[in-house]
Amino acid sequence: MKKNLIIFLLLLPIVLSVLAIGAHFFRSGNHVVLLLCFNVLFCLFFRHPLVARGTQLALILATVEWIRTLVILVTDRADHGEDWVRVAFILGGVSLFTIASSCLFMTKHLRERYGLIRN
């Protein structure tokens, strides 16, 4: 029971990161990528090394998208003389949270769950 709780708590930031980038793509009207985000969430139920690596890759790409969005919004706001600091902090925090979520697959429990342990 304790191990399942630990795995749940480790997967929670990963799920939240995928949901956040999914919401971002939904808002921008990119429904194809939104469906890919749902597929990533569905795949987390399967215990296979490719699931872990694929999810890590998706989270790294999501981080790149957050940083791209940060640059666009900050540049746009700065060009128009608007406050850009709050947007930079929010998207910077989301970017850090997303990349940190990808690192959770390096923990012992998730390495065991997805068969990433080397003998």
PDB file as gemmi writes it, atoms N, CA and C in Angstrom:
CRYST1    1.000    1.000    1.000  90.00  90.00  90.00 P 1                      
ATOM      1  N   MET A   1       0.821  -1.199   0.000  1.00  0.00           N  
ATOM      2  CA  MET A   1       0.000   0.000   0.000  1.00  0.00           C  
ATOM      3  C   MET A   1       0.863   1.260   0.000  1.00  0.00           C  
ATOM      4  N   LYS A   2       1.920   1.266   0.813  1.00  0.00           N  
ATOM      5  CA  LYS A   2       2.793   2.417   0.902  1.00  0.00           C  
ATOM      6  C   LYS A   2       3.485   2.680  -0.443  1.00  0.00           C  
ATOM      7  N   LYS A   3       3.907   1.614  -1.108  1.00  0.00           N  
ATOM      8  CA  LYS A   3       4.583   1.746  -2.395  1.00  0.00           C  
ATOM      9  C   LYS A   3       3.634   2.335  -3.447  1.00  0.00           C  
ATOM     10  N   ASN A   4       2.373   1.911  -3.449  1.00  0.00           N  
ATOM     11  CA  ASN A   4       1.395   2.440  -4.394  1.00  0.00           C  
ATOM     12  C   ASN A   4       1.152   3.930  -4.161  1.00  0.00           C  
ATOM     13  N   LEU A   5       1.136   4.345  -2.910  1.00  0.00           N  
ATOM     14  CA  LEU A   5       0.958   5.755  -2.586  1.00  0.00           C  
ATOM     15  C   LEU A   5       2.147   6.571  -3.091  1.00  0.00           C  
ATOM     16  N   ILE A   6       3.341   6.039  -2.912  1.00  0.00           N  
ATOM     17  CA  ILE A   6       4.550   6.727  -3.383  1.00  0.00           C  
ATOM     18  C   ILE A   6       4.511   6.868  -4.902  1.00  0.00           C  
ATOM     19  N   ILE A   7       4.147   5.798  -5.595  1.00  0.00           N  
ATOM     20  CA  ILE A   7       4.059   5.847  -7.055  1.00  0.00           C  
ATOM     21  C   ILE A   7       2.999   6.861  -7.487  1.00  0.00           C  
ATOM     22  N   PHE A   8       1.859   6.863  -6.812  1.00  0.00           N  
ATOM     23  CA  PHE A   8       0.807   7.844  -7.120  1.00  0.00           C  
ATOM     24  C   PHE A   8       1.330   9.267  -6.954  1.00  0.00           C  
ATOM     25  N   LEU A   9       2.022   9.530  -5.844  1.00  0.00           N  
ATOM     26  CA  LEU A   9       2.541  10.868  -5.583  1.00  0.00           C  
ATOM     27  C   LEU A   9       3.629  11.267  -6.574  1.00  0.00           C  
ATOM     28  N   LEU A  10       4.400  10.282  -7.056  1.00  0.00           N  
ATOM     29  CA  LEU A  10       5.418  10.576  -8.059  1.00  0.00           C  
ATOM     30  C   LEU A  10       4.795  10.836  -9.434  1.00  0.00           C  
ATOM     31  N   LEU A  11       3.711  10.143  -9.735  1.00  0.00           N  
ATOM     32  CA  LEU A  11       3.060  10.325 -11.031  1.00  0.00           C  
ATOM     33  C   LEU A  11       2.200  11.590 -11.086  1.00  0.00           C  
ATOM     34  N   LEU A  12       1.773  12.071  -9.941  1.00  0.00           N  
ATOM     35  CA  LEU A  12       0.885  13.234  -9.897  1.00  0.00           C  
ATOM     36  C   LEU A  12       1.464  14.474 -10.596  1.00  0.00           C  
ATOM     37  N   PRO A  13       2.714  14.871 -10.325  1.00  0.00           N  
ATOM     38  CA  PRO A  13       3.259  16.031 -11.054  1.00  0.00           C  
ATOM     39  C   PRO A  13       3.386  15.777 -12.558  1.00  0.00           C  
ATOM     40  N   ILE A  14       3.650  14.540 -12.938  1.00  0.00           N  
ATOM     41  CA  ILE A  14       3.743  14.191 -14.353  1.00  0.00           C  
ATOM     42  C   ILE A  14       2.384  14.385 -15.013  1.00  0.00           C  
ATOM     43  N   VAL A  15       1.342  13.868 -14.374  1.00  0.00           N  
ATOM     44  CA  VAL A  15      -0.014  13.999 -14.901  1.00  0.00           C  
ATOM     45  C   VAL A  15      -0.415  15.476 -14.968  1.00  0.00           C  
ATOM     46  N   LEU A  16      -0.110  16.232 -13.926  1.00  0.00           N  
ATOM     47  CA  LEU A  16      -0.448  17.662 -13.919  1.00  0.00           C  
ATOM     48  C   LEU A  16       0.282  18.412 -15.032  1.00  0.00           C  
ATOM     49  N   SER A  17       1.531  18.052 -15.281  1.00  0.00           N  
ATOM     50  CA  SER A  17       2.289  18.698 -16.353  1.00  0.00           C  
ATOM     51  C   SER A  17       1.690  18.395 -17.719  1.00  0.00           C  
ATOM     52  N   VAL A  18       1.293  17.146 -17.925  1.00  0.00           N  
ATOM     53  CA  VAL A  18       0.680  16.772 -19.203  1.00  0.00           C  
ATOM     54  C   VAL A  18      -0.679  17.457 -19.362  1.00  0.00           C  
ATOM     55  N   LEU A  19      -1.448  17.516 -18.291  1.00  0.00           N  
ATOM     56  CA  LEU A  19      -2.740  18.206 -18.360  1.00  0.00           C  
ATOM     57  C   LEU A  19      -2.568  19.697 -18.649  1.00  0.00           C  
ATOM     58  N   ALA A  20      -1.550  20.306 -18.059  1.00  0.00           N  
ATOM     59  CA  ALA A  20      -1.315  21.741 -18.285  1.00  0.00           C  
ATOM     60  C   ALA A  20      -0.950  22.016 -19.741  1.00  0.00           C  
ATOM     61  N   ILE A  21      -0.068  21.210 -20.313  1.00  0.00           N  
ATOM     62  CA  ILE A  21       0.304  21.445 -21.712  1.00  0.00           C  
ATOM     63  C   ILE A  21      -0.869  21.088 -22.627  1.00  0.00           C  
ATOM     64  N   GLY A  22      -1.661  20.110 -22.227  1.00  0.00           N  
ATOM     65  CA  GLY A  22      -2.864  19.788 -22.993  1.00  0.00           C  
ATOM     66  C   GLY A  22      -3.833  20.957 -23.007  1.00  0.00           C  
ATOM     67  N   ALA A  23      -4.010  21.605 -21.860  1.00  0.00           N  
ATOM     68  CA  ALA A  23      -4.888  22.779 -21.780  1.00  0.00           C  
ATOM     69  C   ALA A  23      -4.340  23.923 -22.628  1.00  0.00           C  
ATOM     70  N   HIS A  24      -3.034  24.054 -22.645  1.00  0.00           N  
ATOM     71  CA  HIS A  24      -2.396  25.083 -23.469  1.00  0.00           C  
ATOM     72  C   HIS A  24      -2.717  24.860 -24.954  1.00  0.00           C  
ATOM     73  N   PHE A  25      -2.583  23.610 -25.388  1.00  0.00           N  
ATOM     74  CA  PHE A  25      -2.864  23.314 -26.796  1.00  0.00           C  
ATOM     75  C   PHE A  25      -4.360  23.381 -27.097  1.00  0.00           C  
ATOM     76  N   PHE A  26      -5.195  23.026 -26.138  1.00  0.00           N  
ATOM     77  CA  PHE A  26      -6.641  23.160 -26.326  1.00  0.00           C  
ATOM     78  C   PHE A  26      -7.020  24.625 -26.533  1.00  0.00           C  
ATOM     79  N   ARG A  27      -6.446  25.480 -25.698  1.00  0.00           N  
ATOM     80  CA  ARG A  27      -6.733  26.913 -25.796  1.00  0.00           C  
ATOM     81  C   ARG A  27      -6.276  27.483 -27.126  1.00  0.00           C  
ATOM     82  N   SER A  28      -5.170  26.961 -27.652  1.00  0.00           N  
ATOM     83  CA  SER A  28      -4.667  27.472 -28.931  1.00  0.00           C  
ATOM     84  C   SER A  28      -5.353  26.810 -30.128  1.00  0.00           C  
ATOM     85  N   GLY A  29      -6.240  25.835 -29.856  1.00  0.00           N  
ATOM     86  CA  GLY A  29      -6.988  25.191 -30.934  1.00  0.00           C  
ATOM     87  C   GLY A  29      -6.273  24.035 -31.597  1.00  0.00           C  
ATOM     88  N   ASN A  30      -5.181  23.588 -31.013  1.00  0.00           N  
ATOM     89  CA  ASN A  30      -4.415  22.475 -31.584  1.00  0.00           C  
ATOM     90  C   ASN A  30      -4.912  21.160 -30.976  1.00  0.00           C  
ATOM     91  N   HIS A  31      -5.983  20.629 -31.528  1.00  0.00           N  
ATOM     92  CA  HIS A  31      -6.624  19.452 -30.953  1.00  0.00           C  
ATOM     93  C   HIS A  31      -5.865  18.159 -31.238  1.00  0.00           C  
ATOM     94  N   VAL A  32      -5.038  18.138 -32.254  1.00  0.00           N  
ATOM     95  CA  VAL A  32      -4.234  16.945 -32.548  1.00  0.00           C  
ATOM     96  C   VAL A  32      -3.234  16.710 -31.416  1.00  0.00           C  
ATOM     97  N   VAL A  33      -2.544  17.758 -31.016  1.00  0.00           N  
ATOM     98  CA  VAL A  33      -1.572  17.621 -29.921  1.00  0.00           C  
ATOM     99  C   VAL A  33      -2.292  17.352 -28.601  1.00  0.00           C  
ATOM    100  N   LEU A  34      -3.491  17.913 -28.454  1.00  0.00           N  
ATOM    101  CA  LEU A  34      -4.291  17.624 -27.266  1.00  0.00           C  
ATOM    102  C   LEU A  34      -4.582  16.125 -27.170  1.00  0.00           C  
ATOM    103  N   LEU A  35      -4.927  15.507 -28.276  1.00  0.00           N  
ATOM    104  CA  LEU A  35      -5.163  14.056 -28.280  1.00  0.00           C  
ATOM    105  C   LEU A  35      -3.886  13.283 -27.948  1.00  0.00           C  
ATOM    106  N   LEU A  36      -2.756  13.775 -28.413  1.00  0.00           N  
ATOM    107  CA  LEU A  36      -1.486  13.136 -28.061  1.00  0.00           C  
ATOM    108  C   LEU A  36      -1.231  13.218 -26.556  1.00  0.00           C  
ATOM    109  N   CYS A  37      -1.608  14.328 -25.948  1.00  0.00           N  
ATOM    110  CA  CYS A  37      -1.455  14.474 -24.494  1.00  0.00           C  
ATOM    111  C   CYS A  37      -2.307  13.450 -23.755  1.00  0.00           C  
ATOM    112  N   PHE A  38      -3.541  13.250 -24.231  1.00  0.00           N  
ATOM    113  CA  PHE A  38      -4.389  12.231 -23.609  1.00  0.00           C  
ATOM    114  C   PHE A  38      -3.804  10.832 -23.798  1.00  0.00           C  
ATOM    115  N   ASN A  39      -3.182  10.591 -24.940  1.00  0.00           N  
ATOM    116  CA  ASN A  39      -2.530   9.295 -25.167  1.00  0.00           C  
ATOM    117  C   ASN A  39      -1.367   9.084 -24.205  1.00  0.00           C  
ATOM    118  N   VAL A  40      -0.623  10.148 -23.935  1.00  0.00           N  
ATOM    119  CA  VAL A  40       0.484  10.047 -22.969  1.00  0.00           C  
ATOM    120  C   VAL A  40      -0.066   9.651 -21.600  1.00  0.00           C  
ATOM    121  N   LEU A  41      -1.156  10.290 -21.196  1.00  0.00           N  
ATOM    122  CA  LEU A  41      -1.754   9.955 -19.895  1.00  0.00           C  
ATOM    123  C   LEU A  41      -2.234   8.506 -19.867  1.00  0.00           C  
ATOM    124  N   PHE A  42      -2.859   8.063 -20.937  1.00  0.00           N  
ATOM    125  CA  PHE A  42      -3.351   6.688 -21.013  1.00  0.00           C  
ATOM    126  C   PHE A  42      -2.190   5.693 -20.954  1.00  0.00           C  
ATOM    127  N   CYS A  43      -1.108   6.003 -21.623  1.00  0.00           N  
ATOM    128  CA  CYS A  43       0.037   5.086 -21.667  1.00  0.00           C  
ATOM    129  C   CYS A  43       0.703   4.906 -20.303  1.00  0.00           C  
ATOM    130  N   LEU A  44       0.530   5.867 -19.400  1.00  0.00           N  
ATOM    131  CA  LEU A  44       1.152   5.747 -18.079  1.00  0.00           C  
ATOM    132  C   LEU A  44       0.659   4.521 -17.312  1.00  0.00           C  
ATOM    133  N   PHE A  45      -0.479   3.957 -17.724  1.00  0.00           N  
ATOM    134  CA  PHE A  45      -0.979   2.748 -17.074  1.00  0.00           C  
ATOM    135  C   PHE A  45      -0.155   1.507 -17.434  1.00  0.00           C  
ATOM    136  N   PHE A  46       0.571   1.570 -18.546  1.00  0.00           N  
ATOM    137  CA  PHE A  46       1.341   0.418 -19.009  1.00  0.00           C  
ATOM    138  C   PHE A  46       2.763   0.490 -18.471  1.00  0.00           C  
ATOM    139  N   ARG A  47       3.221  -0.636 -17.974  1.00  0.00           N  
ATOM    140  CA  ARG A  47       4.555  -0.692 -17.359  1.00  0.00           C  
ATOM    141  C   ARG A  47       5.583  -1.151 -18.390  1.00  0.00           C  
ATOM    142  N   HIS A  48       6.094  -0.207 -19.136  1.00  0.00           N  
ATOM    143  CA  HIS A  48       7.064  -0.520 -20.172  1.00  0.00           C  
ATOM    144  C   HIS A  48       8.092   0.615 -20.236  1.00  0.00           C  
ATOM    145  N   PRO A  49       9.363   0.286 -20.474  1.00  0.00           N  
ATOM    146  CA  PRO A  49      10.382   1.340 -20.534  1.00  0.00           C  
ATOM    147  C   PRO A  49      10.095   2.414 -21.586  1.00  0.00           C  
ATOM    148  N   LEU A  50       9.489   2.023 -22.706  1.00  0.00           N  
ATOM    149  CA  LEU A  50       9.188   3.011 -23.745  1.00  0.00           C  
ATOM    150  C   LEU A  50       8.152   4.034 -23.280  1.00  0.00           C  
ATOM    151  N   VAL A  51       7.273   3.630 -22.386  1.00  0.00           N  
ATOM    152  CA  VAL A  51       6.290   4.570 -21.834  1.00  0.00           C  
ATOM    153  C   VAL A  51       7.015   5.656 -21.048  1.00  0.00           C  
ATOM    154  N   ALA A  52       7.945   5.240 -20.214  1.00  0.00           N  
ATOM    155  CA  ALA A  52       8.694   6.210 -19.409  1.00  0.00           C  
ATOM    156  C   ALA A  52       9.510   7.138 -20.296  1.00  0.00           C  
ATOM    157  N   ARG A  53      10.222   6.590 -21.246  1.00  0.00           N  
ATOM    158  CA  ARG A  53      11.065   7.412 -22.116  1.00  0.00           C  
ATOM    159  C   ARG A  53      10.222   8.307 -23.029  1.00  0.00           C  
ATOM    160  N   GLY A  54       9.117   7.782 -23.528  1.00  0.00           N  
ATOM    161  CA  GLY A  54       8.233   8.590 -24.358  1.00  0.00           C  
ATOM    162  C   GLY A  54       7.611   9.737 -23.586  1.00  0.00           C  
ATOM    163  N   THR A  55       7.233   9.462 -22.343  1.00  0.00           N  
ATOM    164  CA  THR A  55       6.653  10.517 -21.503  1.00  0.00           C  
ATOM    165  C   THR A  55       7.713  11.557 -21.165  1.00  0.00           C  
ATOM    166  N   GLN A  56       8.926  11.106 -20.899  1.00  0.00           N  
ATOM    167  CA  GLN A  56      10.010  12.057 -20.649  1.00  0.00           C  
ATOM    168  C   GLN A  56      10.238  12.952 -21.864  1.00  0.00           C  
ATOM    169  N   LEU A  57      10.257  12.349 -23.037  1.00  0.00           N  
ATOM    170  CA  LEU A  57      10.435  13.134 -24.258  1.00  0.00           C  
ATOM    171  C   LEU A  57       9.288  14.131 -24.427  1.00  0.00           C  
ATOM    172  N   ALA A  58       8.065  13.686 -24.177  1.00  0.00           N  
ATOM    173  CA  ALA A  58       6.901  14.581 -24.290  1.00  0.00           C  
ATOM    174  C   ALA A  58       7.024  15.748 -23.311  1.00  0.00           C  
ATOM    175  N   LEU A  59       7.491  15.474 -22.099  1.00  0.00           N  
ATOM    176  CA  LEU A  59       7.637  16.541 -21.102  1.00  0.00           C  
ATOM    177  C   LEU A  59       8.769  17.502 -21.463  1.00  0.00           C  
ATOM    178  N   ILE A  60       9.821  16.988 -22.064  1.00  0.00           N  
ATOM    179  CA  ILE A  60      10.909  17.867 -22.518  1.00  0.00           C  
ATOM    180  C   ILE A  60      10.406  18.771 -23.647  1.00  0.00           C  
ATOM    181  N   LEU A  61       9.666  18.183 -24.587  1.00  0.00           N  
ATOM    182  CA  LEU A  61       9.091  18.989 -25.670  1.00  0.00           C  
ATOM    183  C   LEU A  61       8.084  19.999 -25.126  1.00  0.00           C  
ATOM    184  N   ALA A  62       7.328  19.606 -24.098  1.00  0.00           N  
ATOM    185  CA  ALA A  62       6.385  20.533 -23.469  1.00  0.00           C  
ATOM    186  C   ALA A  62       7.138  21.702 -22.831  1.00  0.00           C  
ATOM    187  N   THR A  63       8.280  21.414 -22.210  1.00  0.00           N  
ATOM    188  CA  THR A  63       9.089  22.474 -21.613  1.00  0.00           C  
ATOM    189  C   THR A  63       9.565  23.455 -22.681  1.00  0.00           C  
ATOM    190  N   VAL A  64       9.985  22.915 -23.819  1.00  0.00           N  
ATOM    191  CA  VAL A  64      10.407  23.779 -24.932  1.00  0.00           C  
ATOM    192  C   VAL A  64       9.245  24.667 -25.379  1.00  0.00           C  
ATOM    193  N   GLU A  65       8.043  24.094 -25.451  1.00  0.00           N  
ATOM    194  CA  GLU A  65       6.856  24.873 -25.838  1.00  0.00           C  
ATOM    195  C   GLU A  65       6.554  25.958 -24.809  1.00  0.00           C  
ATOM    196  N   TRP A  66       6.690  25.637 -23.516  1.00  0.00           N  
ATOM    197  CA  TRP A  66       6.450  26.654 -22.486  1.00  0.00           C  
ATOM    198  C   TRP A  66       7.453  27.794 -22.610  1.00  0.00           C  
ATOM    199  N   ILE A  67       8.714  27.457 -22.871  1.00  0.00           N  
ATOM    200  CA  ILE A  67       9.746  28.493 -23.000  1.00  0.00           C  
ATOM    201  C   ILE A  67       9.497  29.332 -24.252  1.00  0.00           C  
ATOM    202  N   ARG A  68       9.087  28.679 -25.336  1.00  0.00           N  
ATOM    203  CA  ARG A  68       8.761  29.400 -26.574  1.00  0.00           C  
ATOM    204  C   ARG A  68       7.615  30.378 -26.307  1.00  0.00           C  
ATOM    205  N   THR A  69       6.595  29.914 -25.612  1.00  0.00           N  
ATOM    206  CA  THR A  69       5.448  30.764 -25.281  1.00  0.00           C  
ATOM    207  C   THR A  69       5.876  31.912 -24.373  1.00  0.00           C  
ATOM    208  N   LEU A  70       6.757  31.617 -23.416  1.00  0.00           N  
ATOM    209  CA  LEU A  70       7.268  32.653 -22.520  1.00  0.00           C  
ATOM    210  C   LEU A  70       7.950  33.752 -23.319  1.00  0.00           C  
ATOM    211  N   VAL A  71       8.822  33.372 -24.236  1.00  0.00           N  
ATOM    212  CA  VAL A  71       9.553  34.361 -25.032  1.00  0.00           C  
ATOM    213  C   VAL A  71       8.592  35.203 -25.872  1.00  0.00           C  
ATOM    214  N   ILE A  72       7.624  34.548 -26.490  1.00  0.00           N  
ATOM    215  CA  ILE A  72       6.664  35.274 -27.328  1.00  0.00           C  
ATOM    216  C   ILE A  72       5.859  36.270 -26.495  1.00  0.00           C  
ATOM    217  N   LEU A  73       5.317  35.809 -25.373  1.00  0.00           N  
ATOM    218  CA  LEU A  73       4.474  36.690 -24.559  1.00  0.00           C  
ATOM    219  C   LEU A  73       5.261  37.825 -23.915  1.00  0.00           C  
ATOM    220  N   VAL A  74       6.452  37.513 -23.415  1.00  0.00           N  
ATOM    221  CA  VAL A  74       7.266  38.557 -22.782  1.00  0.00           C  
ATOM    222  C   VAL A  74       7.681  39.599 -23.817  1.00  0.00           C  
ATOM    223  N   THR A  75       8.100  39.157 -24.982  1.00  0.00           N  
ATOM    224  CA  THR A  75       8.496  40.088 -26.041  1.00  0.00           C  
ATOM    225  C   THR A  75       7.322  40.958 -26.466  1.00  0.00           C  
ATOM    226  N   ASP A  76       6.174  40.331 -26.648  1.00  0.00           N  
ATOM    227  CA  ASP A  76       4.982  41.064 -27.068  1.00  0.00           C  
ATOM    228  C   ASP A  76       4.574  42.104 -26.021  1.00  0.00           C  
ATOM    229  N   ARG A  77       4.558  41.692 -24.773  1.00  0.00           N  
ATOM    230  CA  ARG A  77       4.167  42.622 -23.705  1.00  0.00           C  
ATOM    231  C   ARG A  77       5.185  43.754 -23.548  1.00  0.00           C  
ATOM    232  N   ALA A  78       6.468  43.415 -23.637  1.00  0.00           N  
ATOM    233  CA  ALA A  78       7.497  44.447 -23.504  1.00  0.00           C  
ATOM    234  C   ALA A  78       7.416  45.448 -24.658  1.00  0.00           C  
ATOM    235  N   ASP A  79       7.147  44.953 -25.855  1.00  0.00           N  
ATOM    236  CA  ASP A  79       7.026  45.842 -27.017  1.00  0.00           C  
ATOM    237  C   ASP A  79       5.852  46.803 -26.879  1.00  0.00           C  
ATOM    238  N   HIS A  80       4.813  46.374 -26.195  1.00  0.00           N  
ATOM    239  CA  HIS A  80       3.634  47.221 -26.011  1.00  0.00           C  
ATOM    240  C   HIS A  80       3.664  48.002 -24.690  1.00  0.00           C  
ATOM    241  N   GLY A  81       4.764  47.920 -23.969  1.00  0.00           N  
ATOM    242  CA  GLY A  81       4.913  48.667 -22.732  1.00  0.00           C  
ATOM    243  C   GLY A  81       4.089  48.118 -21.577  1.00  0.00           C  
ATOM    244  N   GLU A  82       3.652  46.863 -21.689  1.00  0.00           N  
ATOM    245  CA  GLU A  82       2.853  46.243 -20.631  1.00  0.00           C  
ATOM    246  C   GLU A  82       3.758  45.509 -19.644  1.00  0.00           C  
ATOM    247  N   ASP A  83       3.191  45.209 -18.478  1.00  0.00           N  
ATOM    248  CA  ASP A  83       3.928  44.447 -17.463  1.00  0.00           C  
ATOM    249  C   ASP A  83       4.151  43.017 -17.949  1.00  0.00           C  
ATOM    250  N   TRP A  84       5.405  42.585 -17.983  1.00  0.00           N  
ATOM    251  CA  TRP A  84       5.734  41.254 -18.476  1.00  0.00           C  
ATOM    252  C   TRP A  84       6.347  40.368 -17.397  1.00  0.00           C  
ATOM    253  N   VAL A  85       6.658  40.945 -16.245  1.00  0.00           N  
ATOM    254  CA  VAL A  85       7.365  40.201 -15.199  1.00  0.00           C  
ATOM    255  C   VAL A  85       6.514  39.052 -14.656  1.00  0.00           C  
ATOM    256  N   ARG A  86       5.245  39.318 -14.407  1.00  0.00           N  
ATOM    257  CA  ARG A  86       4.359  38.284 -13.861  1.00  0.00           C  
ATOM    258  C   ARG A  86       4.240  37.104 -14.824  1.00  0.00           C  
ATOM    259  N   VAL A  87       4.069  37.399 -16.099  1.00  0.00           N  
ATOM    260  CA  VAL A  87       3.978  36.333 -17.111  1.00  0.00           C  
ATOM    261  C   VAL A  87       5.268  35.531 -17.138  1.00  0.00           C  
ATOM    262  N   ALA A  88       6.391  36.207 -17.045  1.00  0.00           N  
ATOM    263  CA  ALA A  88       7.685  35.520 -17.070  1.00  0.00           C  
ATOM    264  C   ALA A  88       7.829  34.584 -15.868  1.00  0.00           C  
ATOM    265  N   PHE A  89       7.424  35.053 -14.691  1.00  0.00           N  
ATOM    266  CA  PHE A  89       7.509  34.202 -13.504  1.00  0.00           C  
ATOM    267  C   PHE A  89       6.572  32.998 -13.604  1.00  0.00           C  
ATOM    268  N   ILE A  90       5.363  33.228 -14.066  1.00  0.00           N  
ATOM    269  CA  ILE A  90       4.396  32.131 -14.160  1.00  0.00           C  
ATOM    270  C   ILE A  90       4.864  31.080 -15.162  1.00  0.00           C  
ATOM    271  N   LEU A  91       5.188  31.501 -16.368  1.00  0.00           N  
ATOM    272  CA  LEU A  91       5.605  30.533 -17.386  1.00  0.00           C  
ATOM    273  C   LEU A  91       6.977  29.937 -17.083  1.00  0.00           C  
ATOM    274  N   GLY A  92       7.836  30.710 -16.431  1.00  0.00           N  
ATOM    275  CA  GLY A  92       9.117  30.152 -15.986  1.00  0.00           C  
ATOM    276  C   GLY A  92       8.903  29.056 -14.948  1.00  0.00           C  
ATOM    277  N   GLY A  93       7.977  29.293 -14.034  1.00  0.00           N  
ATOM    278  CA  GLY A  93       7.656  28.282 -13.022  1.00  0.00           C  
ATOM    279  C   GLY A  93       7.034  27.040 -13.627  1.00  0.00           C  
ATOM    280  N   VAL A  94       6.137  27.238 -14.590  1.00  0.00           N  
ATOM    281  CA  VAL A  94       5.518  26.096 -15.270  1.00  0.00           C  
ATOM    282  C   VAL A  94       6.583  25.302 -16.031  1.00  0.00           C  
ATOM    283  N   SER A  95       7.513  26.008 -16.660  1.00  0.00           N  
ATOM    284  CA  SER A  95       8.601  25.338 -17.382  1.00  0.00           C  
ATOM    285  C   SER A  95       9.458  24.503 -16.437  1.00  0.00           C  
ATOM    286  N   LEU A  96       9.817  25.085 -15.305  1.00  0.00           N  
ATOM    287  CA  LEU A  96      10.625  24.348 -14.320  1.00  0.00           C  
ATOM    288  C   LEU A  96       9.872  23.148 -13.759  1.00  0.00           C  
ATOM    289  N   PHE A  97       8.589  23.320 -13.484  1.00  0.00           N  
ATOM    290  CA  PHE A  97       7.779  22.221 -12.963  1.00  0.00           C  
ATOM    291  C   PHE A  97       7.704  21.086 -13.986  1.00  0.00           C  
ATOM    292  N   THR A  98       7.545  21.437 -15.261  1.00  0.00           N  
ATOM    293  CA  THR A  98       7.427  20.426 -16.301  1.00  0.00           C  
ATOM    294  C   THR A  98       8.731  19.659 -16.483  1.00  0.00           C  
ATOM    295  N   ILE A  99       9.857  20.352 -16.518  1.00  0.00           N  
ATOM    296  CA  ILE A  99      11.139  19.648 -16.693  1.00  0.00           C  
ATOM    297  C   ILE A  99      11.468  18.832 -15.446  1.00  0.00           C  
ATOM    298  N   ALA A 100      11.094  19.335 -14.272  1.00  0.00           N  
ATOM    299  CA  ALA A 100      11.313  18.565 -13.043  1.00  0.00           C  
ATOM    300  C   ALA A 100      10.453  17.298 -13.045  1.00  0.00           C  
ATOM    301  N   SER A 101       9.260  17.404 -13.609  1.00  0.00           N  
ATOM    302  CA  SER A 101       8.387  16.227 -13.700  1.00  0.00           C  
ATOM    303  C   SER A 101       9.027  15.136 -14.550  1.00  0.00           C  
ATOM    304  N   SER A 102       9.712  15.529 -15.608  1.00  0.00           N  
ATOM    305  CA  SER A 102      10.366  14.524 -16.459  1.00  0.00           C  
ATOM    306  C   SER A 102      11.484  13.803 -15.705  1.00  0.00           C  
ATOM    307  N   CYS A 103      12.073  14.472 -14.736  1.00  0.00           N  
ATOM    308  CA  CYS A 103      13.157  13.870 -13.957  1.00  0.00           C  
ATOM    309  C   CYS A 103      12.656  12.848 -12.941  1.00  0.00           C  
ATOM    310  N   LEU A 104      11.363  12.836 -12.665  1.00  0.00           N  
ATOM    311  CA  LEU A 104      10.814  11.901 -11.682  1.00  0.00           C  
ATOM    312  C   LEU A 104      10.942  10.441 -12.133  1.00  0.00           C  
ATOM    313  N   PHE A 105      11.101  10.226 -13.430  1.00  0.00           N  
ATOM    314  CA  PHE A 105      11.300   8.856 -13.910  1.00  0.00           C  
ATOM    315  C   PHE A 105      12.672   8.310 -13.515  1.00  0.00           C  
ATOM    316  N   MET A 106      13.526   9.140 -12.935  1.00  0.00           N  
ATOM    317  CA  MET A 106      14.826   8.673 -12.458  1.00  0.00           C  
ATOM    318  C   MET A 106      14.764   8.185 -11.012  1.00  0.00           C  
ATOM    319  N   THR A 107      13.590   8.325 -10.372  1.00  0.00           N  
ATOM    320  CA  THR A 107      13.461   7.838  -9.004  1.00  0.00           C  
ATOM    321  C   THR A 107      13.384   6.307  -8.996  1.00  0.00           C  
ATOM    322  N   LYS A 108      13.750   5.740  -7.883  1.00  0.00           N  
ATOM    323  CA  LYS A 108      13.789   4.279  -7.749  1.00  0.00           C  
ATOM    324  C   LYS A 108      12.428   3.641  -8.039  1.00  0.00           C  
ATOM    325  N   HIS A 109      11.386   4.210  -7.480  1.00  0.00           N  
ATOM    326  CA  HIS A 109      10.057   3.604  -7.609  1.00  0.00           C  
ATOM    327  C   HIS A 109       9.548   3.622  -9.047  1.00  0.00           C  
ATOM    328  N   LEU A 110       9.746   4.726  -9.750  1.00  0.00           N  
ATOM    329  CA  LEU A 110       9.278   4.775 -11.134  1.00  0.00           C  
ATOM    330  C   LEU A 110      10.196   3.983 -12.062  1.00  0.00           C  
ATOM    331  N   ARG A 111      11.476   3.919 -11.738  1.00  0.00           N  
ATOM    332  CA  ARG A 111      12.368   3.060 -12.537  1.00  0.00           C  
ATOM    333  C   ARG A 111      11.941   1.606 -12.414  1.00  0.00           C  
ATOM    334  N   GLU A 112      11.572   1.194 -11.210  1.00  0.00           N  
ATOM    335  CA  GLU A 112      11.089  -0.185 -11.015  1.00  0.00           C  
ATOM    336  C   GLU A 112       9.763  -0.405 -11.730  1.00  0.00           C  
ATOM    337  N   ARG A 113       8.838   0.533 -11.594  1.00  0.00           N  
ATOM    338  CA  ARG A 113       7.508   0.380 -12.194  1.00  0.00           C  
ATOM    339  C   ARG A 113       7.583   0.246 -13.711  1.00  0.00           C  
ATOM    340  N   TYR A 114       8.444   1.016 -14.340  1.00  0.00           N  
ATOM    341  CA  TYR A 114       8.520   1.004 -15.801  1.00  0.00           C  
ATOM    342  C   TYR A 114       9.681   0.178 -16.349  1.00  0.00           C  
ATOM    343  N   GLY A 115      10.304  -0.624 -15.508  1.00  0.00           N  
ATOM    344  CA  GLY A 115      11.336  -1.545 -15.970  1.00  0.00           C  
ATOM    345  C   GLY A 115      12.600  -0.877 -16.441  1.00  0.00           C  
ATOM    346  N   LEU A 116      12.984   0.184 -15.777  1.00  0.00           N  
ATOM    347  CA  LEU A 116      14.196   0.912 -16.144  1.00  0.00           C  
ATOM    348  C   LEU A 116      15.397   0.545 -15.276  1.00  0.00           C  
ATOM    349  N   ILE A 117      15.229  -0.424 -14.392  1.00  0.00           N  
ATOM    350  CA  ILE A 117      16.311  -0.834 -13.488  1.00  0.00           C  
ATOM    351  C   ILE A 117      17.311  -1.676 -14.260  1.00  0.00           C  
ATOM    352  N   ARG A 118      18.568  -1.330 -14.117  1.00  0.00           N  
ATOM    353  CA  ARG A 118      19.638  -2.110 -14.767  1.00  0.00           C  
ATOM    354  C   ARG A 118      20.151  -3.144 -13.784  1.00  0.00           C  
ATOM    355  N   ASN A 119      20.355  -4.358 -14.280  1.00  0.00           N  
ATOM    356  CA  ASN A 119      20.874  -5.431 -13.411  1.00  0.00           C  
ATOM    357  C   ASN A 119      22.379  -5.455 -13.396  1.00  0.00           C  
TER     358      ASN A 119                                                      
END                                                                             
